[in-house]
Amino acid sequence: MTLSQSVIGGELDKTQHEEQLRQLITEAEEGYRVSDFLIRPEASLSAVYDSNIFATRNKEVEDFLLVFTPSLSGISDWKQHELRFDLGGSFGQYEDESNENYDDYWTNLQGRYDISVNTNLFGGLGYSFEHEDRGSPEDTLVGDEPTTFSSANAHAGIAHNWKKFSLRLGGTFERLNFDDESPVNNDDRDRELSGLGLRFAYRIH
């Protein structure tokens, strides 16, 4: 192999490597194709310094917080109808105040069924387990640990389009369940929320 062939071969290898790298970056940004779905995984790691983790007016307590947030989302690539999902978590670890550590997570599923070109049914289900920030107006700071709660929700409706006009009718439901944090009983905070909405729109252009 001559020197020129070695150089050309090296340049080709470099070009192929750069092309593969660009493809990997594009896939990471747009998602990975799995069957008829486009899947997008993400993860982040954050370090936070908080000078007043309990959000008090006096006797402030400072600490460092490390938060890891992984997630996975996906959307169908169908000619008709649509299905999308996302799930993930947020896990916080304090350096000193370990009682304030939290493990939050969530999952959601949404879909659209196309009855015709102009009409579709839509709906979704979701569930999350979260913690209440110490700075929340409803947090009493009496509990030994942050208050945790779960949220189960659903929504459904119908949408229709006429040239420049569109109509959307839908309803929502959410059930909140607050956990007891010794010595606090949070049963009185449990509640169910529901709503019904109608939207009429006109496109000017």
Backbone as numpy.savetxt, mean C-alpha at the origin, in Angstrom:
# Nx Ny Nz CAx CAy CAz Cx Cy Cz
43.35 -15.46 -31.64 42.49 -14.27 -31.64 43.38 -13.03 -31.64
43.11 -12.13 -32.55 43.91 -10.91 -32.64 43.49 -9.93 -31.57
44.32 -8.88 -31.41 44.02 -7.84 -30.43 42.73 -7.12 -30.76
42.53 -6.84 -32.07 41.31 -6.13 -32.48 40.07 -6.97 -32.21
40.18 -8.29 -32.42 39.04 -9.17 -32.13 38.73 -9.21 -30.64
39.79 -9.19 -29.83 39.60 -9.18 -28.38 38.91 -7.91 -27.94
39.33 -6.79 -28.52 38.73 -5.50 -28.17 37.27 -5.46 -28.59
37.00 -5.92 -29.83 35.62 -5.93 -30.33 34.75 -6.84 -29.48
35.31 -8.02 -29.15 34.56 -8.95 -28.30 34.27 -8.35 -26.94
35.25 -7.64 -26.38 35.05 -6.98 -25.09 33.99 -5.91 -25.16
33.99 -5.16 -26.27 32.99 -4.10 -26.44 31.60 -4.70 -26.56
31.50 -5.85 -27.29 30.20 -6.50 -27.43 29.69 -6.99 -26.08
30.60 -7.59 -25.28 30.21 -8.07 -23.96 29.73 -6.91 -23.10
30.42 -5.79 -23.19 30.06 -4.61 -22.41 28.70 -4.09 -22.85
28.48 -4.06 -24.17 27.19 -3.58 -24.70 26.06 -4.49 -24.26
26.27 -5.81 -24.33 25.25 -6.77 -23.90 24.95 -6.62 -22.41
26.00 -6.41 -21.64 25.82 -6.23 -20.20 25.01 -4.97 -19.90
25.32 -3.88 -20.61 24.58 -2.63 -20.41 23.12 -2.79 -20.82
22.88 -3.54 -21.91 21.52 -3.77 -22.37 20.74 -4.61 -21.35
21.37 -5.63 -20.80 20.74 -6.45 -19.78 20.44 -5.63 -18.52
21.38 -4.75 -18.18 21.19 -3.90 -17.01 20.02 -2.96 -17.21
19.92 -2.36 -18.42 18.80 -1.46 -18.72 17.47 -2.22 -18.66
17.48 -3.46 -19.15 16.27 -4.28 -19.12 15.84 -4.59 -17.70
16.82 -4.91 -16.84 16.51 -5.19 -15.44 15.95 -3.96 -14.74
16.52 -2.79 -15.04 16.03 -1.54 -14.44 14.61 -1.26 -14.90
14.35 -1.47 -16.21 13.00 -1.25 -16.75 11.99 -2.19 -16.10
12.37 -3.47 -15.95 11.47 -4.44 -15.32 11.22 -4.08 -13.86
12.24 -3.60 -13.17 12.07 -3.22 -11.76 11.12 -2.05 -11.63
11.16 -1.13 -12.62 10.29 0.05 -12.57 8.87 -0.28 -13.01
8.73 -1.08 -14.07 7.41 -1.37 -14.64 6.80 -2.65 -14.08
7.62 -3.56 -13.58 7.12 -4.81 -13.04 7.57 -6.01 -13.86
7.35 -7.20 -13.30 7.73 -8.44 -13.95 6.47 -9.17 -14.43
6.51 -9.65 -15.65 5.35 -10.34 -16.21 5.30 -11.78 -15.73
4.19 -12.14 -15.08 3.95 -13.51 -14.63 2.59 -13.93 -15.17
2.59 -14.79 -16.17 1.36 -15.20 -16.84 0.67 -13.95 -17.38
-0.58 -13.69 -16.98 -1.31 -12.53 -17.48 -1.27 -11.35 -16.51
-0.30 -11.34 -15.60 -0.20 -10.28 -14.61 1.15 -9.58 -14.69
1.14 -8.32 -14.33 2.37 -7.54 -14.21 2.60 -7.35 -12.71
3.67 -7.94 -12.19 3.95 -7.95 -10.76 5.09 -6.98 -10.45
4.90 -6.21 -9.37 5.93 -5.23 -9.00 6.27 -5.36 -7.51
7.42 -5.92 -7.17 7.85 -5.96 -5.77 8.65 -4.71 -5.41
8.52 -4.27 -4.18 9.26 -3.11 -3.70 9.67 -3.33 -2.25
10.70 -2.64 -1.84 11.13 -2.69 -0.44 11.93 -1.44 -0.13
11.75 -0.92 1.07 12.50 0.26 1.49 12.92 0.11 2.95
14.01 0.75 3.28 14.53 0.75 4.65 14.83 2.19 5.03
14.22 2.64 6.12 14.37 4.04 6.56 14.88 4.11 7.98
15.73 5.08 8.23 16.22 5.36 9.58 15.72 6.74 9.99
15.09 6.82 11.16 14.46 8.07 11.60 14.91 8.40 13.02
15.22 9.67 13.23 15.48 10.16 14.59 14.27 10.98 15.02
13.71 10.64 16.18 12.54 11.33 16.73 12.91 11.89 18.09
12.81 13.20 18.23 13.20 13.85 19.49 12.11 13.75 20.55
10.90 13.29 20.16 9.79 13.22 21.11 8.84 12.11 20.65
9.21 10.86 20.89 8.46 9.74 20.34 7.06 9.59 20.93
6.84 10.13 22.14 5.52 10.04 22.77 4.67 11.28 22.52
5.22 12.25 21.80 4.50 13.49 21.47 3.94 14.17 22.71
4.77 14.30 23.74 4.35 14.94 24.99 4.88 16.38 25.05
4.24 17.19 25.89 4.65 18.59 26.04 5.88 18.72 26.94
6.06 17.76 27.83 7.24 17.78 28.69 7.76 16.35 28.86
8.90 16.22 29.50 9.56 14.92 29.67 9.67 14.18 28.33
10.21 14.88 27.37 10.35 14.31 26.03 11.36 13.16 26.03
11.05 12.16 25.23 11.92 10.99 25.09 12.35 10.88 23.63
13.66 10.83 23.40 14.16 10.71 22.04 14.60 9.28 21.75
14.59 8.92 20.47 15.01 7.58 20.10 15.22 7.51 18.59
15.91 6.46 18.17 16.11 6.18 16.75 15.18 5.03 16.34
14.61 5.16 15.14 13.66 4.18 14.63 14.13 3.66 13.27
14.09 2.36 13.11 14.42 1.72 11.83 13.14 1.09 11.29
12.76 1.47 10.07 11.50 1.00 9.47 11.78 0.24 8.17
11.32 -1.00 8.11 11.44 -1.82 6.91 10.05 -1.99 6.29
9.91 -1.64 5.00 8.61 -1.65 4.34 8.67 -2.43 3.03
8.33 -3.72 3.04 8.24 -4.49 1.80 6.81 -4.47 1.26
6.66 -4.58 -0.04 5.32 -4.62 -0.63 5.35 -5.35 -1.97
4.19 -5.82 -2.37 4.05 -6.53 -3.64 2.71 -6.14 -4.25
2.73 -5.68 -5.48 1.49 -5.28 -6.16 1.43 -5.94 -7.53
0.23 -6.08 -8.04 0.06 -6.71 -9.35 -1.20 -6.24 -10.03
-1.19 -6.25 -11.35 -2.36 -5.86 -12.14 -2.47 -6.77 -13.35
-3.68 -7.13 -13.69 -3.89 -8.03 -14.83 -3.64 -7.29 -16.14
-3.27 -8.05 -17.16 -3.05 -7.48 -18.49 -4.00 -8.16 -19.46
-5.29 -7.95 -19.22 -6.34 -8.56 -20.03 -6.91 -7.54 -21.01
-7.49 -8.04 -22.09 -8.14 -7.14 -23.04 -9.44 -6.60 -22.47
-10.05 -7.38 -21.59 -11.32 -6.97 -20.97 -11.28 -7.32 -19.48
-11.96 -6.53 -18.69 -11.98 -6.69 -17.23 -10.60 -6.33 -16.64
-10.54 -6.25 -15.33 -9.28 -5.92 -14.66 -9.28 -6.44 -13.23
-8.14 -6.92 -12.79 -7.96 -7.37 -11.42 -6.60 -6.88 -10.93
-6.59 -6.26 -9.76 -5.34 -5.78 -9.19 -5.28 -6.08 -7.70
-4.07 -6.21 -7.19 -3.90 -6.50 -5.77 -2.64 -5.82 -5.25
-2.59 -5.63 -3.97 -1.36 -5.18 -3.33 -1.35 -5.66 -1.88
-0.19 -5.99 -1.41 -0.02 -6.42 -0.02 1.37 -5.99 0.43
1.48 -5.80 1.73 2.77 -5.35 2.25 2.74 -5.18 3.75
3.82 -4.65 4.26 3.94 -4.44 5.69 4.89 -3.29 6.00
4.81 -2.82 7.22 5.71 -1.77 7.71 6.10 -2.16 9.12
7.38 -2.44 9.31 7.86 -2.98 10.58 8.87 -2.02 11.20
8.51 -1.48 12.36 9.35 -0.48 13.02 10.02 -1.00 14.27
11.32 -0.73 14.39 12.10 -1.16 15.55 12.83 0.05 16.15
12.54 0.32 17.44 13.22 1.41 18.14 14.51 0.90 18.78
15.48 1.77 18.90 16.76 1.38 19.48 16.64 1.12 20.97
15.93 2.00 21.70 15.82 1.87 23.15 14.42 1.48 23.61
13.41 2.20 23.12 12.03 1.99 23.57 11.38 0.85 22.79
11.77 -0.39 23.11 11.29 -1.55 22.35 9.78 -1.77 22.49
9.17 -1.25 23.56 7.72 -1.39 23.72 6.95 -0.65 22.62
7.63 0.29 21.95 6.98 1.08 20.90 7.14 0.43 19.52
7.82 -0.70 19.45 7.97 -1.40 18.17 6.60 -1.78 17.60
6.50 -1.82 16.30 5.21 -2.16 15.68 5.41 -3.02 14.44
4.38 -3.79 14.13 4.33 -4.64 12.94 3.00 -4.41 12.24
2.99 -3.56 11.25 1.78 -3.26 10.48 1.80 -4.06 9.17
0.61 -4.42 8.69 0.54 -5.08 7.39 -0.83 -4.83 6.77
-0.92 -5.03 5.46 -2.17 -4.77 4.75 -2.25 -5.64 3.50
-3.47 -5.81 3.00 -3.70 -6.50 1.74 -4.99 -5.96 1.12
-4.98 -5.77 -0.19 -6.13 -5.23 -0.90 -6.32 -5.97 -2.22
-7.58 -6.14 -2.60 -7.93 -6.77 -3.87 -9.05 -5.95 -4.51
-8.84 -5.53 -5.77 -9.82 -4.73 -6.48 -10.04 -5.32 -7.87
-11.26 -5.15 -8.36 -11.56 -5.69 -9.68 -12.58 -4.85 -10.43
-12.60 -5.06 -11.75 -13.58 -4.39 -12.61 -14.11 -5.40 -13.62
-15.42 -5.47 -13.73 -16.05 -6.37 -14.69 -16.74 -5.53 -15.75
-16.28 -5.65 -16.99 -16.82 -4.84 -18.08 -18.07 -5.49 -18.67
-19.21 -4.88 -18.40 -20.46 -5.38 -18.97 -20.51 -5.06 -20.46
-20.07 -3.85 -20.79 -19.98 -3.41 -22.18 -18.83 -2.40 -22.27
-18.67 -1.81 -23.44 -17.60 -0.82 -23.62 -17.81 0.37 -22.69
-19.06 0.73 -22.41 -19.36 1.93 -21.64 -19.81 1.67 -20.21
-20.04 0.42 -19.85 -20.57 0.11 -18.52 -19.72 -0.95 -17.83
-19.46 -0.74 -16.55 -18.70 -1.74 -15.79 -19.13 -1.77 -14.33
-18.95 -2.93 -13.73 -19.12 -3.11 -12.30 -17.74 -3.11 -11.65
-17.61 -2.51 -10.48 -16.32 -2.50 -9.80 -16.51 -2.82 -8.33
-15.44 -3.26 -7.70 -15.52 -3.59 -6.28 -14.16 -3.95 -5.73
-14.11 -4.11 -4.42 -12.85 -4.45 -3.80 -13.00 -4.83 -2.34
-12.00 -5.54 -1.83 -11.93 -5.94 -0.43 -10.55 -5.57 0.11
-10.50 -5.24 1.39 -9.21 -4.90 1.99 -9.17 -5.24 3.46
-7.97 -5.51 3.94 -7.77 -5.77 5.37 -6.41 -5.22 5.77
-6.37 -4.61 6.95 -5.10 -4.09 7.46 -5.04 -4.23 8.97
-3.84 -4.39 9.48 -3.57 -4.40 10.91 -2.53 -3.32 11.15
-2.89 -2.30 11.96 -2.04 -1.13 12.10 -1.89 -0.73 13.57
-1.02 0.23 13.79 -0.86 0.79 15.14 -1.23 2.27 15.10
-1.62 2.77 16.22 -2.01 4.18 16.34 -0.81 4.99 16.82
-0.50 6.05 16.09 0.63 6.90 16.47 0.42 7.50 17.85
1.51 7.67 18.57 1.42 8.27 19.91 0.93 9.71 19.84
1.11 10.35 18.72 0.64 11.73 18.57 -0.82 11.85 18.18
-1.52 10.71 18.04 -2.93 10.74 17.67 -3.76 11.38 18.78
-4.76 12.20 18.42 -5.62 12.84 19.43 -6.34 11.83 20.32
-6.58 10.61 19.82 -7.30 9.60 20.59 -6.38 8.73 21.44
-5.07 8.92 21.30 -4.13 8.13 22.11 -3.96 8.78 23.47
-4.17 7.99 24.54 -4.12 8.54 25.90 -2.75 8.44 26.54
-1.82 7.70 25.89 -0.47 7.47 26.42 -0.48 6.63 27.70
-1.66 6.10 28.07 -1.76 5.28 29.28 -1.30 3.85 29.00
-1.57 3.35 27.80 -1.20 1.98 27.46 0.30 1.77 27.45
0.70 0.56 27.84 2.13 0.23 27.86 2.73 0.19 26.46
1.90 -0.10 25.47 2.35 -0.19 24.09 1.39 0.60 23.20
1.78 0.91 21.97 0.87 1.61 21.06 -0.40 0.81 20.83
-1.52 1.49 20.71 -2.79 0.83 20.44 -2.79 0.25 19.03
-3.18 -1.00 18.89 -3.28 -1.63 17.58 -4.75 -1.84 17.22
-5.02 -1.86 15.93 -6.40 -2.05 15.47 -6.38 -2.70 14.09
-7.50 -3.32 13.77 -7.66 -3.93 12.45 -8.78 -3.23 11.70
-8.65 -3.19 10.40 -9.66 -2.57 9.54 -10.01 -3.52 8.41
-11.29 -3.87 8.31 -11.79 -4.70 7.21 -12.74 -3.84 6.39
-12.51 -3.73 5.10 -13.32 -2.82 4.30 -13.71 -3.45 2.97
-14.76 -2.90 2.39 -15.25 -3.37 1.10 -15.92 -2.21 0.37
-15.89 -2.26 -0.94 -16.60 -1.26 -1.73 -17.08 -1.90 -3.03
-18.14 -1.36 -3.60 -18.71 -1.90 -4.83 -19.55 -0.83 -5.49
-19.72 -0.96 -6.81 -20.53 0.03 -7.50 -20.62 -0.26 -8.99
-21.21 0.70 -9.70 -21.38 0.59 -11.14 -21.04 1.94 -11.77
-20.47 1.90 -12.97 -20.09 3.12 -13.68 -20.54 3.01 -15.14
-20.96 4.16 -15.70 -21.41 4.19 -17.09 -20.96 5.50 -17.74
-20.59 5.42 -19.01 -20.14 6.59 -19.76 -21.00 6.81 -20.99
-21.34 8.10 -21.25 -21.97 8.50 -22.50 -21.11 9.62 -23.10
-20.44 9.36 -24.14 -19.64 10.38 -24.80 -18.97 11.32 -23.79
-19.56 12.49 -23.52 -18.95 13.45 -22.60 -19.49 13.34 -21.17
-20.48 12.51 -20.96 -21.06 12.36 -19.62 -20.62 11.03 -18.99
-20.51 11.03 -17.67 -20.21 9.79 -16.94 -20.96 9.79 -15.62
-21.38 8.60 -15.21 -22.13 8.43 -13.96 -21.50 7.29 -13.17
-21.33 7.50 -11.87 -20.70 6.49 -11.02 -21.46 6.41 -9.70
-21.92 5.22 -9.36 -22.66 4.98 -8.12 -21.94 3.89 -7.34
-21.67 4.15 -6.06 -20.94 3.16 -5.28 -21.20 3.26 -3.80
-20.88 2.19 -3.10 -21.04 2.15 -1.65 -19.78 1.62 -0.98
-19.55 2.01 0.27 -18.37 1.57 1.02 -18.79 1.07 2.40
-17.98 0.17 2.94 -18.21 -0.35 4.29 -16.86 -0.61 4.94
-16.73 -0.24 6.23 -15.49 -0.48 6.96 -15.81 -0.85 8.41
-15.13 -1.87 8.90 -15.28 -2.29 10.30 -13.93 -2.11 11.00
-13.93 -1.32 12.08 -12.72 -1.05 12.86 -12.81 -1.78 14.19
-11.75 -2.48 14.54 -11.71 -3.22 15.80 -10.41 -2.87 16.53
-10.53 -2.14 17.65 -9.37 -1.70 18.42 -9.04 -2.71 19.51
-7.77 -3.07 19.60 -7.32 -4.02 20.62 -7.15 -3.32 21.97
-7.35 -4.07 23.03 -7.12 -3.53 24.38 -5.62 -3.49 24.66
-5.17 -2.39 25.25 -3.77 -2.25 25.66 -3.76 -1.97 27.15
-3.28 -2.93 27.93 -3.31 -2.82 29.39 -2.74 -1.47 29.85
-3.51 -0.77 30.71 -4.78 -1.15 31.35 -6.01 -0.56 30.64
-5.89 -0.22 29.35 -6.97 0.47 28.63 -7.85 -0.52 27.89
-9.19 -0.39 28.07 -10.16 -1.18 27.34 -10.68 -0.32 26.18
-10.48 -0.78 24.95 -10.85 0.01 23.77 -12.11 -0.48 23.07
-12.90 -1.30 23.74 -14.11 -1.83 23.10 -15.05 -0.72 22.66
-15.06 0.40 23.39 -15.98 1.48 23.05 -15.57 2.21 21.77
-14.39 1.92 21.26 -13.93 2.58 20.04 -14.22 1.74 18.79
-14.61 0.49 18.99 -14.96 -0.36 17.84 -16.17 0.24 17.13
-16.14 0.23 15.81 -17.27 0.83 15.08 -17.31 0.33 13.64
-18.47 0.57 13.02 -18.67 0.25 11.62 -19.06 1.52 10.88
-18.47 1.71 9.72 -18.71 2.91 8.91 -19.21 2.48 7.53
-20.21 3.16 7.04 -20.73 2.85 5.70 -21.07 4.15 4.98
-21.02 4.10 3.68 -21.31 5.29 2.90 -21.83 4.93 1.52
-22.53 5.87 0.92 -23.08 5.71 -0.42 -22.84 7.00 -1.18
-22.32 6.88 -2.39 -21.99 8.08 -3.16 -22.43 7.99 -4.61
-22.75 9.16 -5.17 -23.15 9.27 -6.57 -22.36 10.42 -7.19
-21.72 10.15 -8.32 -20.95 11.19 -8.99 -21.36 11.29 -10.45
-21.67 12.52 -10.86 -22.03 12.79 -12.25 -21.01 13.78 -12.80
-20.43 13.46 -13.94 -19.37 14.31 -14.49 -19.64 14.62 -15.96
-19.16 15.79 -16.37 -19.27 16.22 -17.77 -17.90 16.67 -18.25
-17.43 16.09 -19.33 -16.13 16.44 -19.88 -16.29 17.60 -20.85
-15.61 18.72 -20.57 -15.76 19.94 -21.37 -15.10 19.78 -22.74
-13.91 19.21 -22.78 -13.18 19.08 -24.05 -13.31 17.66 -24.60
